[in-house]
Amino acid sequence: MPFEQELLARAEALAPWLSETYRALHRRPELAHQERETNAYLRARLDELGIPYHAPADNITVALIEGGGEGPCVGLRCDTDALPVREETGLPFASEREGVMHACGHDAHMTIGLGAARLLRENRDRWRGRAKLIFQPAEEGERGADEVIRTGLVDDVDVFFAIHVWSPYESGTLHAAPVKVSAAVDMFTIRVSGRGGHGATPEQCADAVVAASALVGALQTAVSRGVSPMEPAVITIGSFHAGSVGNVIAQEAELKGTLRALDEATRCRLEAQLERIAHATAEAHGCAATVENIRVSDVVENDEKAAAIARACALRLAPAEKVGGQSAMMLGDDFANYTRIAPGCYAQVGIADEAAGTCAAHHNGRFRVDERVLPLSAAWMASFVRACGEEWR
């Protein structure tokens, strides 16, 4: 029996353990930067498996699994944070924290990582190199990858790999390709300052609400008139706060939004446009603007060789019709930031099954993971490590 099929058979035998782990993590979600209880649970599981780990912070854990000979170091990223979403699944293991939910599959990613670690540990004499299991906090736009990178614990990684469960794809399908998978993401805040006063005397004021409202519309031209229609990009204003009562002209307004692009030059152009339009529009209304822009993550672009290895492993684990490509999306993931250190592959596993009720969109209160993909995913991750030991140079 080929090694990958042995891994899959063993992973299938671990299905009850994987489901127990997944459900325990799903019950106790924690928001970005607060993943302390989550990491305590992960470390307890690693202790049970006899796998050593570094704990540079209460919410960061990096485990090390040694193979049976010299080889590359493979970094396996598993994100840990949940979202401020109220769960509506009705599952018996639903979130026990009101208003907080694993609505993006990070509980599955941690489970997959632990499963892969167990498979690699059990078969450590049959692969070469090292695997670093990276339990990363704050992936949801909160720059958690940068926190891990600053520890120095992943400086020696030769290639990175991550699996993301994905509800747009049919359950049980495996997806990896040498393409741009997701966009570079900036998160920005624009503060508009004017001159407040009585609602009856607007001529004595500089209305921050009017200026900020004009800015919302003006920013749409940054993409529609500042970027080629052949180049994907988007600016979204998701939050607008100003004023407190109806008869007072607001002195301050605050806009929060996101900027996304699949090309670095386009991203830089939009950042410049954002600054220019904000200042010019505010000034036209007698106000002033300050812009705070944070580069959250780069473009996730899969390395050609890493993607080829991932795809070859997938084909040894699943029928060819269950192995697919990937398409670019305007979502973001700070997995991209690890690829400043070494190449990487960001793979996806389909979870959509209408009969199982696992078709809901990510970040939705009805989001569910098809637990049947957990063994296959763990085997794929472990298989990638083993293959890199043979093929990565």
N, C-alpha and C positions, 0 to 999 in steps of 0.2 A: 504494500500500500504506500503511495507517495506520502512524503512527510506532511504536506499540507492537509491531506485527507485524514491523517492521524490526528493532526491538531484539531481539525473540525470535529472529528468523532469525540475527542476528549472534551472539547468545548461544549458540545451538545450534552455530554454527560454532566457538565457543570451547570446546565440550564437552571435547575432549582436554586443553586447558590447564587448565580447571577441575578435571578429575579428577586431573591431575598435582599441582595445588596442594593439593587436598583430601587426597590420599594422603600427600603430604609432611608435612602438618600432623598427620595421623592417626598417623604413625609416631613422632613426637617430642612426645608430650603432656607438659604441665607442670602441676603443681598450682597452686592459688590462691596468688597473690603471688610465684610463682616463674617467671612466663611470659617470661623474658628471651630465651631462644633463639627462642621463638615470635615475639617482636617483632622480633628481628634478621632472621628470615626474612621477616616481613611488610614490613619496611622495605626489604629487598632487592627484593621484588616491586614496591613502590611506586616505587623508584628506576628499575627497568626500564620502568615505565609513565610516568615523568616527572611523577609526582604528588608535590608537596611535602607535608611533614608536620611536626608538632611531636612532640618526644619528651621530655615533662616528667619521665619516669621510665623506668627500664630496661624496665618491663613495661606501659607505656602509650604508645600511638601514636594521634595524631589527625591524619588527613590532610585536605587541603582540595582540593576540585575546584571550579573556577570555571566558571559558565555564560557564555552569550553576552550577558547583559544584567542589569539590576537585577531583584532578586527576593528571596524569602525565603531564609533559611538553614535547611536541612533536616539534622537530625542522624540519622545512620544507625548504630545501635548494633550492634556485633558482639562477643560475649563470647569470651574466649580460653582460659579455664582448663579443665583436665581434672579427673578424679575419681580417688580412691584405689580403683580397681576393677581386678581382674585380667582382662585380655581373654581371651575364649573363642571368638572368631569364627573363628579359623583362616585369616584373610585373609592373602594374601601381603604386604600392607602393614600388618600388625598392629603394635601398639605395640611399640617397642623398649625400653621402660622397664618393667621388671617391677613389677606392682602399680599401674600408672598407665595410665589409658585415657581417651580422648575417648568417654565413654559417654552423652553428652547432646546431641551434635550441634554442639558449639561449633566444631569443625574445619570443619563445613559452613557455619556462620554466617560465619566468617572468609573462606572461599572465596567465598561469595555476595557479601560486601561488596567483595572485590577484583574480582569479576566486574562488579558494578554500577559500581564506580569506573572500570573500563576502558571500559565502555559509555558512561558519562557523559563521560569524557575524549575518546573518539573522536567524540562527537556534541556537543561543548561549544557549538557555535554554534547548536544547535537547542533549547536550553532556557535558562531564565533563573534567576538566583539563584546560590546556593552550596550545596554539600553538604559536610558534615563527617563523615568516616568515622571512627567512634569504636571503636577496638580496646580494649575494656575488660577489665581483669583481674578475677579473684576474684568472679565472679557467684554461685558456688555457696555462698550463705549467708555470704559473707566481705566484703560491703559494698564491692565494687569500684566500683560506680557512684559512691559517695560520694567515693572517691579521685579519680575523673575530675572530678567536679564541683568539688572543691577546687582543681584546677588553674586554674579560671577559663576554660578553653578552650571550654566549651560554653555560656557565659553568653549569647551572642548568637544561639543557636538559636531559631528560631520554631516549629518543629514537629519532633517526634522520630518515628522509625520503626524498628521491629525486626522481623525475621523469625525464627521459631523452627521448625525442622523438628519434625514431630510424628507419632510412631508410632501413636497411636490413630486417625489419619485416613488414608483411602485415598491411596495415592501419586499425586502430581500434582494434588491438590486444593488450592485456595487459600481461606483462611479469614480474614475480617475482619468485625467487627461492633461497634456502639457499646455494648459491654457491659463488665461487670467480668469480666476474664479470669482473674485469679488473686488469691490472698489476701494480706493483710498478714501478715508473718512476724516473730515474735520468737524469739530463741534464748536460753534461760536456763540458768543453773547454780545449783543449790541445794546449799549445804554444811550438813550437820547435824553439830553438835558435841555430844558427850556426855561420858561418863566411862568410860574403859576399865577392864578388869580381867580376872580369871580367869573362865573359863567356868563354874567350879564355884560362884562366889559372885555371881550376878546381882544379888542384893539390894544389893550394894555399888557397883553400876555404874549408868550411864544408857546403855543400849544404842543406839548410833547406827543399827545395822542395823534394829532393830525400829522405831525412830522413822521412819527413811527408808522402810521397807516400808509402814508405815501411811500415809505421805505419798503414796506412789504411788497407793494406792487412794483416798485422800481427794481428790486433785486431779481425779479423774474426775467428782466432783460439781460442780466449777466450771462445766463445760459442761452436764451433765445436769440440774442443779438451779439453775444460775445464769444460764442463757441460754435465751431462748425457743426451743422446738423448730422454730420457723419461721426461725431465724437460723443459718446455717451457721457452725460454729466447732469447733475441735479442740485438745486439749492432748495431747501425746505425750511420754512419758518414754522416751528411746532409749538411755540409758546409766545404769548403776547400779554404782558401785564403792565397796567398803568392806572393811576387814579384810585380814588376810594369812594367818592360820592358824585352824584350827578350834576351838582351845581358849582363844582370847582374845576377849573381848567388845570389839568395835571402838569406838574413841573418835570416829572420823570416818567420815562417809559422804558421797558426792557423787552427785547426780543431775544429768543433763543432758537437756534436752528442748526442745520447740518449741511455740509457741502460734500459732494461725492463725485469722483471722477475715476476713469479707468486708465488715465494717462497722467504722468507726473507733470508734463508741461501744461496740460489743461488745468490740472489742480492749481499750479502756481498762478496761472492766468486768472482763475476764478478768485483766488485769495486776494490778488491785487484789485480785481473788480469789486469785491466785497468792501474793501477799505474805501475805495474811491467813491462808490455809490453811497455808502453810509454817510461819509462826511459831506458830500455834495448835497444830498437830499436834506439832511438835517440843517445845513447852512441855508438852503433855499427857504426854509421855514423859520429862520431866525433862531435855530437851535444848534446844539453841538452834539457830536456822536463820539463814543469811544468803542473800539472793537477789540474784544478778547477772542482770539482764535486758537484752538488747541488741535494739533495734528494727532489724532487718536491712533490711526493705523495706516499702513501703506497698502498698495494694491497686493492682493494675494495672487501670485503668479507661480504656478507649479513648474518646478524644474523638469526638464525633458527626461532626464535619466531617472529621477526619483519617481515620476509619474509612470514611466515604462515599467519599472520594477513593481510598483503598486498594482498596475493593470495585469502584469504577468501573474502575480500572486492571486489576484481575483479570479483569473481564468483557471487557476488550479484548484480553486475552492468552489466555484459555481459554474453552471452551464454558461456558454458563450452568450446566449440570449439574455442572461441576467447581468451581464457586464456592459456598462454604458459609458458614454462620455460625459462632459460637463459643459455648461454654458455660463457665460459671464453674468453676474447679477450686481445690482447696485447696493446690496448689503455689504457690510464690512466685517472683518474679523482681524484682531490684532495678532493672529498667527503669523501674519505677514511680517511682523517686526522681528521674529526669530530668523527670518531668511536674510537679515542683514549679517548674521553670523555664519550661516551655512544654507545650502539649498534645502528646499522642502517640497512636500506634496500634501495638499489639503484635499482629502478624499471625502466622499459622501456615500451614505448608505440609505436607501429608500426605506420609508416606514409606512407609506400610504396603503391602507387596506380598508375599503369602505365597510366591509362586514365586521371588521374588528374595531371600527370607530376611530381609526388613527389617521384621518385625512385632514384634521383641523390645522389651520395655519400656525406657524411659529408665533410666539408672543400672544397667543390667544388663550383665554381661560379654559377652553375645551381641548387644548393641545394634549395629545397622548402619544406615547411611544409604543410601537409594536414590540413587545418583549421578545418575540421569536427571533428578532434580528441580533440579539445580544451575543449569542454564541458565535454566529458567523462573523460578526464584527470583531470580536476578540481574537478569533482565529486569523482574520485578515491582518490585524495589527501585529500579532506575533509572527505571522508569515513574512511580513515586510521586514522585520528585524532580522530574521534568519536569512532572507534573500540578500539583504544588504551586506551581511557578513561574507557572502560568497561573491557579490558582484560590485560592491561599492569600492571604488579606488580613488 
